[in-house]
Amino acid sequence: EEKPSKLNLRINSLIMRDGNISYDINYKERKDGFDSNHLQVKNFNAHLSLKSITPDSIMAQVRSLSFTESKGLRIQDLSLKFEGNKKQCYLTDFNIRMPHSVLHSDTIKASYDLNKKPLIDFLNTEGTFHHSYVMPSDFKSFNNQLSEFDERFDVDIHFIQKGKLLAINQLDISSQN
């Protein structure tokens, strides 16, 4: 019989500087643009704080994280607080800064059932991004045609996702032009 884990871990500060990370699923075919099966990350910098990890929950903070992915994705700064258990989690103070884009959310919450597969069918999320702006060219690694769009769009959005369905309850987009 398996005994329950007594894991109780805390790491106040974990700092990584100027790292290079490679990730390859060798049997998966390579594709153009961003490929989650084949990643090459350079200049990886992170300052993390694992407040508490137990068998039932995780509390962590990403104080700062930055990297450049070989297909062109560049994250200049990402920060967030995470608190989760086996049924739900919260991201708070979520901020991401790219060369010409900034996304901010006070809270994104998710509920799920880890015992059911595939997880996406049993995942529910809700969140708001406000005081945010995007320049599509920052996302060119996902679709090369976006490299032609160098106009900034101010964005406010409230979303609810249930399984494979996504509802946008509020969407405000504006541009300078």
Sequence and secondary structure as in RCSB ss.txt:
>XXXX:A:sequence
EEKPSKLNLRINSLIMRDGNISYDINYKERKDGFDSNHLQVKNFNAHLSLKSITPDSIMAQVRSLSFTESKGLRI
QDLSLKFEGNKKQCYLTDFNIRMPHSVLHSDTIKASYDLNKKPLIDFLNTEGTFHHSYVMPSDFKSFNNQLSEFD
ERFDVDIHFIQKGKLLAINQLDISSQN
>XXXX:A:secstr
        EEEEEEEEEEEEEEEE TTS   SS  TTEEEEEEEEEEEEEEEE SSEEEEEEEEEEEEETTS EE
EEEEEEEEEESSEEEEEEEEEE SS EEEEEEEEEE  TTSSSGGGG EEEEEEEEEEE GGGGTTT GGGGG  
  EEEEEEEEEETTEEEEEEEEEEE  
